[in-house]
Amino acid sequence: MASQLHVKLSRHFPIAGTLSFNEVLVRKLPRAFKEWVGSMRLMELPSAPEFIFNATELHTGRLWSFSRSRVGSDEIGYTNRY
């Protein structure tokens, strides 16, 4: 799965093809994303493309999602008020 992601990233970020997967994922991609998005709040992100940030909810160990329109998880529920 990691190699498939590396191939996809290298299509969109040509420098990714010359670097290791970890170098791209840990260093280059977050820096590029931060330069592009800056210090925007979730609600300030553009409506397209839709950005969805995922994390692990520590209490349940389940997926927790953050997006422009909602925050939450399938187990606990979602809110659009934040």
PDB file with one MODEL, atoms N, CA, C and O in Angstrom:
MODEL        1
ATOM      1  N   MET A   1       0.820  -1.175   0.000  1.00  0.00           N
ATOM      2  CA  MET A   1       0.000   0.000   0.000  1.00  0.00           C
ATOM      3  C   MET A   1       0.875   1.254   0.000  1.00  0.00           C
ATOM      4  O   MET A   1       0.572   2.223  -0.696  1.00  0.00           O
ATOM      5  N   ALA A   2       1.940   1.237   0.765  1.00  0.00           N
ATOM      6  CA  ALA A   2       2.827   2.399   0.814  1.00  0.00           C
ATOM      7  C   ALA A   2       3.436   2.670  -0.549  1.00  0.00           C
ATOM      8  O   ALA A   2       3.564   3.830  -0.941  1.00  0.00           O
ATOM      9  N   SER A   3       3.819   1.623  -1.286  1.00  0.00           N
ATOM     10  CA  SER A   3       4.423   1.847  -2.592  1.00  0.00           C
ATOM     11  C   SER A   3       3.407   2.409  -3.580  1.00  0.00           C
ATOM     12  O   SER A   3       3.773   3.205  -4.446  1.00  0.00           O
ATOM     13  N   GLN A   4       2.139   2.015  -3.472  1.00  0.00           N
ATOM     14  CA  GLN A   4       1.102   2.569  -4.341  1.00  0.00           C
ATOM     15  C   GLN A   4       0.921   4.056  -4.073  1.00  0.00           C
ATOM     16  O   GLN A   4       0.774   4.845  -5.006  1.00  0.00           O
ATOM     17  N   LEU A   5       0.930   4.439  -2.801  1.00  0.00           N
ATOM     18  CA  LEU A   5       0.812   5.845  -2.440  1.00  0.00           C
ATOM     19  C   LEU A   5       2.022   6.623  -2.961  1.00  0.00           C
ATOM     20  O   LEU A   5       1.880   7.743  -3.452  1.00  0.00           O
ATOM     21  N   HIS A   6       3.201   6.032  -2.853  1.00  0.00           N
ATOM     22  CA  HIS A   6       4.411   6.695  -3.338  1.00  0.00           C
ATOM     23  C   HIS A   6       4.316   6.938  -4.842  1.00  0.00           C
ATOM     24  O   HIS A   6       4.719   8.000  -5.317  1.00  0.00           O
ATOM     25  N   VAL A   7       3.793   5.977  -5.597  1.00  0.00           N
ATOM     26  CA  VAL A   7       3.631   6.145  -7.042  1.00  0.00           C
ATOM     27  C   VAL A   7       2.655   7.282  -7.332  1.00  0.00           C
ATOM     28  O   VAL A   7       2.919   8.115  -8.199  1.00  0.00           O
ATOM     29  N   LYS A   8       1.538   7.325  -6.622  1.00  0.00           N
ATOM     30  CA  LYS A   8       0.554   8.387  -6.839  1.00  0.00           C
ATOM     31  C   LYS A   8       1.125   9.753  -6.480  1.00  0.00           C
ATOM     32  O   LYS A   8       0.914  10.727  -7.202  1.00  0.00           O
ATOM     33  N   LEU A   9       1.849   9.825  -5.363  1.00  0.00           N
ATOM     34  CA  LEU A   9       2.456  11.092  -4.970  1.00  0.00           C
ATOM     35  C   LEU A   9       3.470  11.563  -5.994  1.00  0.00           C
ATOM     36  O   LEU A   9       3.557  12.758  -6.278  1.00  0.00           O
ATOM     37  N   SER A  10       4.243  10.633  -6.555  1.00  0.00           N
ATOM     38  CA  SER A  10       5.275  11.035  -7.501  1.00  0.00           C
ATOM     39  C   SER A  10       4.671  11.575  -8.794  1.00  0.00           C
ATOM     40  O   SER A  10       5.328  12.331  -9.509  1.00  0.00           O
ATOM     41  N   ARG A  11       3.435  11.202  -9.103  1.00  0.00           N
ATOM     42  CA  ARG A  11       2.762  11.772 -10.270  1.00  0.00           C
ATOM     43  C   ARG A  11       2.435  13.248 -10.052  1.00  0.00           C
ATOM     44  O   ARG A  11       2.559  14.060 -10.969  1.00  0.00           O
ATOM     45  N   HIS A  12       2.016  13.588  -8.831  1.00  0.00           N
ATOM     46  CA  HIS A  12       1.609  14.950  -8.525  1.00  0.00           C
ATOM     47  C   HIS A  12       2.754  15.823  -8.013  1.00  0.00           C
ATOM     48  O   HIS A  12       2.741  17.043  -8.172  1.00  0.00           O
ATOM     49  N   PHE A  13       3.720  15.189  -7.412  1.00  0.00           N
ATOM     50  CA  PHE A  13       4.894  15.878  -6.899  1.00  0.00           C
ATOM     51  C   PHE A  13       6.121  15.214  -7.514  1.00  0.00           C
ATOM     52  O   PHE A  13       6.649  14.266  -6.933  1.00  0.00           O
ATOM     53  N   PRO A  14       6.593  15.681  -8.673  1.00  0.00           N
ATOM     54  CA  PRO A  14       7.681  14.997  -9.383  1.00  0.00           C
ATOM     55  C   PRO A  14       8.908  14.706  -8.528  1.00  0.00           C
ATOM     56  O   PRO A  14       9.580  13.697  -8.743  1.00  0.00           O
ATOM     57  N   ILE A  15       9.209  15.564  -7.571  1.00  0.00           N
ATOM     58  CA  ILE A  15      10.378  15.313  -6.728  1.00  0.00           C
ATOM     59  C   ILE A  15      10.188  14.058  -5.875  1.00  0.00           C
ATOM     60  O   ILE A  15      11.163  13.463  -5.418  1.00  0.00           O
ATOM     61  N   ALA A  16       8.937  13.657  -5.663  1.00  0.00           N
ATOM     62  CA  ALA A  16       8.655  12.484  -4.821  1.00  0.00           C
ATOM     63  C   ALA A  16       9.248  11.213  -5.410  1.00  0.00           C
ATOM     64  O   ALA A  16       9.603  10.301  -4.664  1.00  0.00           O
ATOM     65  N   GLY A  17       9.361  11.135  -6.723  1.00  0.00           N
ATOM     66  CA  GLY A  17       9.921   9.939  -7.352  1.00  0.00           C
ATOM     67  C   GLY A  17      11.382   9.727  -7.049  1.00  0.00           C
ATOM     68  O   GLY A  17      11.874   8.604  -7.155  1.00  0.00           O
ATOM     69  N   THR A  18      12.095  10.783  -6.674  1.00  0.00           N
ATOM     70  CA  THR A  18      13.528  10.669  -6.408  1.00  0.00           C
ATOM     71  C   THR A  18      13.839  10.497  -4.931  1.00  0.00           C
ATOM     72  O   THR A  18      14.993  10.272  -4.566  1.00  0.00           O
ATOM     73  N   LEU A  19      12.834  10.599  -4.080  1.00  0.00           N
ATOM     74  CA  LEU A  19      13.039  10.507  -2.631  1.00  0.00           C
ATOM     75  C   LEU A  19      12.407   9.237  -2.087  1.00  0.00           C
ATOM     76  O   LEU A  19      11.563   8.623  -2.738  1.00  0.00           O
ATOM     77  N   SER A  20      12.817   8.852  -0.902  1.00  0.00           N
ATOM     78  CA  SER A  20      12.204   7.692  -0.263  1.00  0.00           C
ATOM     79  C   SER A  20      10.777   8.037   0.170  1.00  0.00           C
ATOM     80  O   SER A  20      10.425   9.205   0.331  1.00  0.00           O
ATOM     81  N   PHE A  21       9.980   7.007   0.351  1.00  0.00           N
ATOM     82  CA  PHE A  21       8.590   7.206   0.782  1.00  0.00           C
ATOM     83  C   PHE A  21       8.540   7.985   2.086  1.00  0.00           C
ATOM     84  O   PHE A  21       7.738   8.909   2.222  1.00  0.00           O
ATOM     85  N   ASN A  22       9.383   7.627   3.048  1.00  0.00           N
ATOM     86  CA  ASN A  22       9.381   8.316   4.340  1.00  0.00           C
ATOM     87  C   ASN A  22       9.784   9.777   4.201  1.00  0.00           C
ATOM     88  O   ASN A  22       9.221  10.640   4.874  1.00  0.00           O
ATOM     89  N   GLU A  23      10.749  10.061   3.336  1.00  0.00           N
ATOM     90  CA  GLU A  23      11.176  11.441   3.123  1.00  0.00           C
ATOM     91  C   GLU A  23      10.019  12.281   2.605  1.00  0.00           C
ATOM     92  O   GLU A  23       9.823  13.418   3.033  1.00  0.00           O
ATOM     93  N   VAL A  24       9.256  11.712   1.680  1.00  0.00           N
ATOM     94  CA  VAL A  24       8.116  12.437   1.108  1.00  0.00           C
ATOM     95  C   VAL A  24       7.022  12.606   2.138  1.00  0.00           C
ATOM     96  O   VAL A  24       6.516  13.711   2.334  1.00  0.00           O
ATOM     97  N   LEU A  25       6.650  11.519   2.801  1.00  0.00           N
ATOM     98  CA  LEU A  25       5.525  11.539   3.724  1.00  0.00           C
ATOM     99  C   LEU A  25       5.809  12.347   4.984  1.00  0.00           C
ATOM    100  O   LEU A  25       4.926  13.047   5.479  1.00  0.00           O
ATOM    101  N   VAL A  26       7.012  12.261   5.500  1.00  0.00           N
ATOM    102  CA  VAL A  26       7.324  12.897   6.773  1.00  0.00           C
ATOM    103  C   VAL A  26       7.828  14.326   6.615  1.00  0.00           C
ATOM    104  O   VAL A  26       7.577  15.164   7.481  1.00  0.00           O
ATOM    105  N   ARG A  27       8.533  14.618   5.528  1.00  0.00           N
ATOM    106  CA  ARG A  27       9.139  15.951   5.398  1.00  0.00           C
ATOM    107  C   ARG A  27       8.523  16.810   4.305  1.00  0.00           C
ATOM    108  O   ARG A  27       8.037  17.907   4.577  1.00  0.00           O
ATOM    109  N   LYS A  28       8.538  16.328   3.093  1.00  0.00           N
ATOM    110  CA  LYS A  28       8.178  17.177   1.951  1.00  0.00           C
ATOM    111  C   LYS A  28       6.693  17.497   1.883  1.00  0.00           C
ATOM    112  O   LYS A  28       6.321  18.658   1.714  1.00  0.00           O
ATOM    113  N   LEU A  29       5.847  16.497   2.010  1.00  0.00           N
ATOM    114  CA  LEU A  29       4.411  16.711   1.866  1.00  0.00           C
ATOM    115  C   LEU A  29       3.856  17.637   2.944  1.00  0.00           C
ATOM    116  O   LEU A  29       3.128  18.572   2.611  1.00  0.00           O
ATOM    117  N   PRO A  30       4.169  17.417   4.231  1.00  0.00           N
ATOM    118  CA  PRO A  30       3.643  18.349   5.244  1.00  0.00           C
ATOM    119  C   PRO A  30       4.119  19.786   5.049  1.00  0.00           C
ATOM    120  O   PRO A  30       3.351  20.723   5.265  1.00  0.00           O
ATOM    121  N   ARG A  31       5.369  19.970   4.646  1.00  0.00           N
ATOM    122  CA  ARG A  31       5.877  21.328   4.419  1.00  0.00           C
ATOM    123  C   ARG A  31       5.153  21.997   3.257  1.00  0.00           C
ATOM    124  O   ARG A  31       4.764  23.161   3.341  1.00  0.00           O
ATOM    125  N   ALA A  32       4.976  21.246   2.168  1.00  0.00           N
ATOM    126  CA  ALA A  32       4.282  21.796   0.997  1.00  0.00           C
ATOM    127  C   ALA A  32       2.839  22.137   1.351  1.00  0.00           C
ATOM    128  O   ALA A  32       2.319  23.175   0.942  1.00  0.00           O
ATOM    129  N   PHE A  33       2.206  21.264   2.104  1.00  0.00           N
ATOM    130  CA  PHE A  33       0.820  21.501   2.505  1.00  0.00           C
ATOM    131  C   PHE A  33       0.723  22.730   3.392  1.00  0.00           C
ATOM    132  O   PHE A  33      -0.183  23.546   3.221  1.00  0.00           O
ATOM    133  N   LYS A  34       1.641  22.871   4.334  1.00  0.00           N
ATOM    134  CA  LYS A  34       1.612  24.033   5.224  1.00  0.00           C
ATOM    135  C   LYS A  34       1.843  25.327   4.451  1.00  0.00           C
ATOM    136  O   LYS A  34       1.214  26.342   4.749  1.00  0.00           O
ATOM    137  N   GLU A  35       2.742  25.305   3.458  1.00  0.00           N
ATOM    138  CA  GLU A  35       2.968  26.486   2.639  1.00  0.00           C
ATOM    139  C   GLU A  35       1.716  26.848   1.850  1.00  0.00           C
ATOM    140  O   GLU A  35       1.418  28.029   1.672  1.00  0.00           O
ATOM    141  N   TRP A  36       0.981  25.846   1.377  1.00  0.00           N
ATOM    142  CA  TRP A  36      -0.203  26.094   0.569  1.00  0.00           C
ATOM    143  C   TRP A  36      -1.377  26.559   1.418  1.00  0.00           C
ATOM    144  O   TRP A  36      -2.064  27.513   1.056  1.00  0.00           O
ATOM    145  N   VAL A  37      -1.613  25.892   2.545  1.00  0.00           N
ATOM    146  CA  VAL A  37      -2.768  26.182   3.391  1.00  0.00           C
ATOM    147  C   VAL A  37      -2.455  27.273   4.410  1.00  0.00           C
ATOM    148  O   VAL A  37      -3.329  28.074   4.741  1.00  0.00           O
ATOM    149  N   GLY A  38      -1.226  27.314   4.909  1.00  0.00           N
ATOM    150  CA  GLY A  38      -0.855  28.318   5.905  1.00  0.00           C
ATOM    151  C   GLY A  38      -1.531  28.046   7.236  1.00  0.00           C
ATOM    152  O   GLY A  38      -1.567  26.904   7.694  1.00  0.00           O
ATOM    153  N   SER A  39      -2.058  29.069   7.852  1.00  0.00           N
ATOM    154  CA  SER A  39      -2.679  28.922   9.167  1.00  0.00           C
ATOM    155  C   SER A  39      -4.195  29.004   9.080  1.00  0.00           C
ATOM    156  O   SER A  39      -4.847  29.471  10.014  1.00  0.00           O
ATOM    157  N   MET A  40      -4.759  28.555   7.970  1.00  0.00           N
ATOM    158  CA  MET A  40      -6.216  28.589   7.811  1.00  0.00           C
ATOM    159  C   MET A  40      -6.899  27.699   8.838  1.00  0.00           C
ATOM    160  O   MET A  40      -6.349  26.684   9.265  1.00  0.00           O
ATOM    161  N   ARG A  41      -8.090  28.089   9.221  1.00  0.00           N
ATOM    162  CA  ARG A  41      -8.937  27.237  10.048  1.00  0.00           C
ATOM    163  C   ARG A  41      -9.697  26.307   9.107  1.00  0.00           C
ATOM    164  O   ARG A  41      -9.787  26.575   7.909  1.00  0.00           O
ATOM    165  N   LEU A  42     -10.234  25.234   9.634  1.00  0.00           N
ATOM    166  CA  LEU A  42     -10.960  24.272   8.791  1.00  0.00           C
ATOM    167  C   LEU A  42     -12.045  24.945   7.961  1.00  0.00           C
ATOM    168  O   LEU A  42     -12.203  24.645   6.778  1.00  0.00           O
ATOM    169  N   MET A  43     -12.787  25.849   8.574  1.00  0.00           N
ATOM    170  CA  MET A  43     -13.888  26.498   7.868  1.00  0.00           C
ATOM    171  C   MET A  43     -13.398  27.446   6.777  1.00  0.00           C
ATOM    172  O   MET A  43     -14.174  27.840   5.906  1.00  0.00           O
ATOM    173  N   GLU A  44     -12.136  27.810   6.816  1.00  0.00           N
ATOM    174  CA  GLU A  44     -11.570  28.719   5.819  1.00  0.00           C
ATOM    175  C   GLU A  44     -10.989  27.989   4.610  1.00  0.00           C
ATOM    176  O   GLU A  44     -10.624  28.620   3.618  1.00  0.00           O
ATOM    177  N   LEU A  45     -10.902  26.666   4.690  1.00  0.00           N
ATOM    178  CA  LEU A  45     -10.377  25.896   3.565  1.00  0.00           C
ATOM    179  C   LEU A  45     -11.303  26.035   2.364  1.00  0.00           C
ATOM    180  O   LEU A  45     -12.505  26.237   2.538  1.00  0.00           O
ATOM    181  N   PRO A  46     -10.771  25.930   1.155  1.00  0.00           N
ATOM    182  CA  PRO A  46     -11.631  26.015  -0.024  1.00  0.00           C
ATOM    183  C   PRO A  46     -12.636  24.875  -0.048  1.00  0.00           C
ATOM    184  O   PRO A  46     -12.376  23.803   0.499  1.00  0.00           O
ATOM    185  N   SER A  47     -13.776  25.100  -0.677  1.00  0.00           N
ATOM    186  CA  SER A  47     -14.796  24.046  -0.726  1.00  0.00           C
ATOM    187  C   SER A  47     -14.415  22.937  -1.702  1.00  0.00           C
ATOM    188  O   SER A  47     -14.924  21.822  -1.592  1.00  0.00           O
ATOM    189  N   ALA A  48     -13.532  23.221  -2.651  1.00  0.00           N
ATOM    190  CA  ALA A  48     -13.070  22.190  -3.572  1.00  0.00           C
ATOM    191  C   ALA A  48     -11.578  22.375  -3.798  1.00  0.00           C
ATOM    192  O   ALA A  48     -11.136  23.498  -4.046  1.00  0.00           O
ATOM    193  N   PRO A  49     -10.804  21.333  -3.723  1.00  0.00           N
ATOM    194  CA  PRO A  49     -11.210  19.980  -3.380  1.00  0.00           C
ATOM    195  C   PRO A  49     -11.530  19.881  -1.893  1.00  0.00           C
ATOM    196  O   PRO A  49     -11.071  20.694  -1.090  1.00  0.00           O
ATOM    197  N   GLU A  50     -12.312  18.886  -1.544  1.00  0.00           N
ATOM    198  CA  GLU A  50     -12.683  18.705  -0.139  1.00  0.00           C
ATOM    199  C   GLU A  50     -11.520  18.081   0.618  1.00  0.00           C
ATOM    200  O   GLU A  50     -11.035  17.009   0.254  1.00  0.00           O
ATOM    201  N   PHE A  51     -11.079  18.753   1.668  1.00  0.00           N
ATOM    202  CA  PHE A  51     -10.008  18.240   2.508  1.00  0.00           C
ATOM    203  C   PHE A  51     -10.628  17.503   3.687  1.00  0.00           C
ATOM    204  O   PHE A  51     -11.520  18.027   4.354  1.00  0.00           O
ATOM    205  N   ILE A  52     -10.156  16.295   3.940  1.00  0.00           N
ATOM    206  CA  ILE A  52     -10.583  15.517   5.091  1.00  0.00           C
ATOM    207  C   ILE A  52      -9.322  15.063   5.811  1.00  0.00           C
ATOM    208  O   ILE A  52      -8.487  14.369   5.232  1.00  0.00           O
ATOM    209  N   PHE A  53      -9.185  15.452   7.066  1.00  0.00           N
ATOM    210  CA  PHE A  53      -8.046  15.073   7.878  1.00  0.00           C
ATOM    211  C   PHE A  53      -8.503  13.977   8.826  1.00  0.00           C
ATOM    212  O   PHE A  53      -9.528  14.117   9.494  1.00  0.00           O
ATOM    213  N   ASN A  54      -7.755  12.899   8.887  1.00  0.00           N
ATOM    214  CA  ASN A  54      -8.123  11.775   9.742  1.00  0.00           C
ATOM    215  C   ASN A  54      -7.096  11.594  10.848  1.00  0.00           C
ATOM    216  O   ASN A  54      -5.905  11.842  10.659  1.00  0.00           O
ATOM    217  N   ALA A  55      -7.570  11.166  11.986  1.00  0.00           N
ATOM    218  CA  ALA A  55      -6.724  10.885  13.139  1.00  0.00           C
ATOM    219  C   ALA A  55      -7.337   9.717  13.907  1.00  0.00           C
ATOM    220  O   ALA A  55      -8.443   9.273  13.597  1.00  0.00           O
ATOM    221  N   THR A  56      -6.624   9.234  14.890  1.00  0.00           N
ATOM    222  CA  THR A  56      -7.154   8.185  15.750  1.00  0.00           C
ATOM    223  C   THR A  56      -7.718   8.814  17.007  1.00  0.00           C
ATOM    224  O   THR A  56      -7.023   9.559  17.698  1.00  0.00           O
ATOM    225  N   GLU A  57      -8.965   8.521  17.308  1.00  0.00           N
ATOM    226  CA  GLU A  57      -9.599   8.997  18.530  1.00  0.00           C
ATOM    227  C   GLU A  57      -9.058   8.133  19.660  1.00  0.00           C
ATOM    228  O   GLU A  57      -9.271   6.920  19.660  1.00  0.00           O
ATOM    229  N   LEU A  58      -8.369   8.727  20.612  1.00  0.00           N
ATOM    230  CA  LEU A  58      -7.633   7.958  21.616  1.00  0.00           C
ATOM    231  C   LEU A  58      -8.526   7.183  22.578  1.00  0.00           C
ATOM    232  O   LEU A  58      -8.106   6.145  23.089  1.00  0.00           O
ATOM    233  N   HIS A  59      -9.720   7.644  22.834  1.00  0.00           N
ATOM    234  CA  HIS A  59     -10.605   6.950  23.768  1.00  0.00           C
ATOM    235  C   HIS A  59     -11.080   5.615  23.194  1.00  0.00           C
ATOM    236  O   HIS A  59     -11.095   4.605  23.899  1.00  0.00           O
ATOM    237  N   THR A  60     -11.467   5.608  21.920  1.00  0.00           N
ATOM    238  CA  THR A  60     -12.015   4.387  21.312  1.00  0.00           C
ATOM    239  C   THR A  60     -11.048   3.702  20.358  1.00  0.00           C
ATOM    240  O   THR A  60     -11.238   2.534  20.021  1.00  0.00           O
ATOM    241  N   GLY A  61     -10.008   4.417  19.916  1.00  0.00           N
ATOM    242  CA  GLY A  61      -9.095   3.865  18.924  1.00  0.00           C
ATOM    243  C   GLY A  61      -9.676   3.867  17.519  1.00  0.00           C
ATOM    244  O   GLY A  61      -9.121   3.241  16.616  1.00  0.00           O
ATOM    245  N   ARG A  62     -10.770   4.554  17.331  1.00  0.00           N
ATOM    246  CA  ARG A  62     -11.440   4.598  16.032  1.00  0.00           C
ATOM    247  C   ARG A  62     -11.045   5.857  15.261  1.00  0.00           C
ATOM    248  O   ARG A  62     -10.425   6.778  15.793  1.00  0.00           O
ATOM    249  N   LEU A  63     -11.429   5.854  13.998  1.00  0.00           N
ATOM    250  CA  LEU A  63     -11.147   6.980  13.114  1.00  0.00           C
ATOM    251  C   LEU A  63     -11.898   8.230  13.560  1.00  0.00           C
ATOM    252  O   LEU A  63     -13.076   8.163  13.912  1.00  0.00           O
ATOM    253  N   TRP A  64     -11.215   9.358  13.542  1.00  0.00           N
ATOM    254  CA  TRP A  64     -11.811  10.664  13.836  1.00  0.00           C
ATOM    255  C   TRP A  64     -11.501  11.555  12.649  1.00  0.00           C
ATOM    256  O   TRP A  64     -10.340  11.677  12.258  1.00  0.00           O
ATOM    257  N   SER A  65     -12.510  12.177  12.068  1.00  0.00           N
ATOM    258  CA  SER A  65     -12.334  12.976  10.856  1.00  0.00           C
ATOM    259  C   SER A  65     -12.629  14.446  11.100  1.00  0.00           C
ATOM    260  O   SER A  65     -13.539  14.803  11.848  1.00  0.00           O
ATOM    261  N   PHE A  66     -11.843  15.285  10.453  1.00  0.00           N
ATOM    262  CA  PHE A  66     -12.027  16.725  10.481  1.00  0.00           C
ATOM    263  C   PHE A  66     -12.178  17.176   9.037  1.00  0.00           C
ATOM    264  O   PHE A  66     -11.368  16.795   8.191  1.00  0.00           O
ATOM    265  N   SER A  67     -13.172  17.959   8.739  1.00  0.00           N
ATOM    266  CA  SER A  67     -13.324  18.526   7.400  1.00  0.00           C
ATOM    267  C   SER A  67     -13.941  19.914   7.527  1.00  0.00           C
ATOM    268  O   SER A  67     -14.247  20.376   8.626  1.00  0.00           O
ATOM    269  N   ARG A  68     -14.113  20.553   6.409  1.00  0.00           N
ATOM    270  CA  ARG A  68     -14.685  21.898   6.408  1.00  0.00           C
ATOM    271  C   ARG A  68     -16.116  21.883   6.943  1.00  0.00           C
ATOM    272  O   ARG A  68     -16.555  22.841   7.579  1.00  0.00           O
ATOM    273  N   SER A  69     -16.830  20.809   6.687  1.00  0.00           N
ATOM    274  CA  SER A  69     -18.254  20.771   7.017  1.00  0.00           C
ATOM    275  C   SER A  69     -18.608  20.008   8.292  1.00  0.00           C
ATOM    276  O   SER A  69     -19.697  20.198   8.833  1.00  0.00           O
ATOM    277  N   ARG A  70     -17.704  19.142   8.787  1.00  0.00           N
ATOM    278  CA  ARG A  70     -18.057  18.382   9.987  1.00  0.00           C
ATOM    279  C   ARG A  70     -16.828  17.819  10.677  1.00  0.00           C
ATOM    280  O   ARG A  70     -15.749  17.717  10.093  1.00  0.00           O
ATOM    281  N   VAL A  71     -17.024  17.454  11.944  1.00  0.00           N
ATOM    282  CA  VAL A  71     -15.982  16.860  12.768  1.00  0.00           C
ATOM    283  C   VAL A  71     -16.614  15.719  13.541  1.00  0.00           C
ATOM    284  O   VAL A  71     -17.721  15.867  14.059  1.00  0.00           O
ATOM    285  N   GLY A  72     -15.930  14.572  13.632  1.00  0.00           N
ATOM    286  CA  GLY A  72     -16.448  13.478  14.432  1.00  0.00           C
ATOM    287  C   GLY A  72     -16.064  12.120  13.901  1.00  0.00           C
ATOM    288  O   GLY A  72     -15.094  11.975  13.158  1.00  0.00           O
ATOM    289  N   SER A  73     -16.854  11.102  14.301  1.00  0.00           N
ATOM    290  CA  SER A  73     -16.595   9.732  13.881  1.00  0.00           C
ATOM    291  C   SER A  73     -17.917   8.983  13.732  1.00  0.00           C
ATOM    292  O   SER A  73     -18.961   9.423  14.214  1.00  0.00           O
ATOM    293  N   ASP A  74     -17.844   7.849  13.055  1.00  0.00           N
ATOM    294  CA  ASP A  74     -19.040   7.027  12.881  1.00  0.00           C
ATOM    295  C   ASP A  74     -19.561   6.509  14.221  1.00  0.00           C
ATOM    296  O   ASP A  74     -20.770   6.397  14.422  1.00  0.00           O
ATOM    297  N   GLU A  75     -18.646   6.196  15.130  1.00  0.00           N
ATOM    298  CA  GLU A  75     -19.042   5.626  16.420  1.00  0.00           C
ATOM    299  C   GLU A  75     -19.655   6.663  17.355  1.00  0.00           C
ATOM    300  O   GLU A  75     -20.673   6.395  17.994  1.00  0.00           O
ATOM    301  N   ILE A  76     -19.054   7.826  17.439  1.00  0.00           N
ATOM    302  CA  ILE A  76     -19.505   8.854  18.378  1.00  0.00           C
ATOM    303  C   ILE A  76     -20.522   9.791  17.735  1.00  0.00           C
ATOM    304  O   ILE A  76     -21.415  10.305  18.409  1.00  0.00           O
ATOM    305  N   GLY A  77     -20.385  10.005  16.461  1.00  0.00           N
ATOM    306  CA  GLY A  77     -21.255  10.909  15.732  1.00  0.00           C
ATOM    307  C   GLY A  77     -20.502  12.115  15.220  1.00  0.00           C
ATOM    308  O   GLY A  77     -19.330  12.313  15.540  1.00  0.00           O
ATOM    309  N   TYR A  78     -21.175  12.910  14.434  1.00  0.00           N
ATOM    310  CA  TYR A  78     -20.567  14.084  13.812  1.00  0.00           C
ATOM    311  C   TYR A  78     -21.289  15.359  14.243  1.00  0.00           C
ATOM    312  O   TYR A  78     -22.467  15.345  14.601  1.00  0.00           O
ATOM    313  N   THR A  79     -20.559  16.429  14.196  1.00  0.00           N
ATOM    314  CA  THR A  79     -21.156  17.734  14.441  1.00  0.00           C
ATOM    315  C   THR A  79     -20.701  18.693  13.352  1.00  0.00           C
ATOM    316  O   THR A  79     -19.593  18.566  12.830  1.00  0.00           O
ATOM    317  N   ASN A  80     -21.523  19.615  13.024  1.00  0.00           N
ATOM    318  CA  ASN A  80     -21.111  20.658  12.096  1.00  0.00           C
ATOM    319  C   ASN A  80     -21.016  21.994  12.819  1.00  0.00           C
ATOM    320  O   ASN A  80     -20.896  23.047  12.192  1.00  0.00           O
ATOM    321  N   ARG A  81     -21.071  21.937  14.145  1.00  0.00           N
ATOM    322  CA  ARG A  81     -20.929  23.145  14.973  1.00  0.00           C
ATOM    323  C   ARG A  81     -19.622  23.078  15.733  1.00  0.00           C
ATOM    324  O   ARG A  81     -19.513  22.355  16.724  1.00  0.00           O
ATOM    325  N   TYR A  82     -18.630  23.824  15.280  1.00  0.00           N
ATOM    326  CA  TYR A  82     -17.355  23.854  15.965  1.00  0.00           C
ATOM    327  C   TYR A  82     -16.690  25.177  15.786  1.00  0.00           C
ATOM    328  O   TYR A  82     -15.592  25.390  16.299  1.00  0.00           O
TER     329      TYR A  82
ENDMDL
END
